[in-house]
Amino acid sequence: MEVQYFKHYSSALNRDMECKVYGHAGRPVLYIPCQDGRFWDFEGFHMTDTWAPWIESGQVMVFSVDTMDAETWSNKNGDPYGRGQRHEQWMNYLTDEMVPFMREMVNQRNGTQGEPGVMAFGCSLGATHAANLFFRRPDLFDRLLALSGIYTADYGWDGYMDDTVYMNSPVHYMANLPTDHPYIRMFNERKSVICVGLGAWEMPESTRELHHILMNKGIHTWVDYWGYDCCHDWDWWHKQVVYFLPYLLG
């Protein structure tokens, strides 16, 4: 498996950001680590082994990035307004800097041109961020794999709300999406999977809330609830990747 390391200055964040790229060709996949995670977690938690059949066959190139959760979602003692602004800067880094970098690289490797859609993938809080990217920017992200996420900003902001926090809380902004919004057609032209277990440490309530909203809007996301034996841990996320990837890549 080809693995590359990059370190780039981000103008959105005013700091250097690191990432790793796994694979030599294929569809671009943006992997967002779990809460407070780092760009090496995709490898460190052995997702490279689980994704290896699709990476080594040239079906996907996985780009693993750093989170900013320590300054945003996890920084409960910080100013909530400032934390929201910092999170939005990180979102801008992903959409305005990482996505063009990913597209340029995969086009070069695939011998193609254009603006290929990106799959957003994450587990736990990484799934929260992945779903937020997919629902806010379906023009950039055409696939979603969100495992064991929490889809309300209440998890990080404890009831505080402003315009920026609202736009990073899918259960809030999706509930207010007009039923004739052009994004709904875009969502249904794409493929998205949201999965959560019912076992230890899982928090399925916001998944159920988001699922209800999506159904009411006519958005055909595959929302899957695994059993009470399915807990919030890597062993299950590995199994879920193997289960859902054939659908998402088909």
Salt bridges, closest charged atoms under 4 A:
GLU2 OE2 - ARG109 NH2 2.56
GLU18 OE1 - ARG38 NH2 3.09
GLU43 OE1 - LYS20 NZ 3.00
ASP49 OD2 - HIS46 ND1 3.75
ASP66 OD1 - ARG38 NE 2.68
ASP69 OD1 - HIS129 NE2 2.89
GLU71 OE2 - ARG15 NH1 3.96
GLU71 OE1 - ARG86 NE 2.89
GLU88 OE2 - ARG136 NH2 2.66
GLU115 OE1 - ARG103 NH1 3.89
ASP139 OD2 - ARG137 NH2 2.73
ASP142 OD1 - ARG27 NH1 2.71
ASP142 OD2 - ARG143 NH1 3.86
ASP158 OD2 - LYS76 NZ 3.33
GLU189 OE2 - ARG185 NH1 2.91
GLU189 OE1 - ARG190 NH1 3.65
GLU202 OE1 - HIS232 ND1 2.62
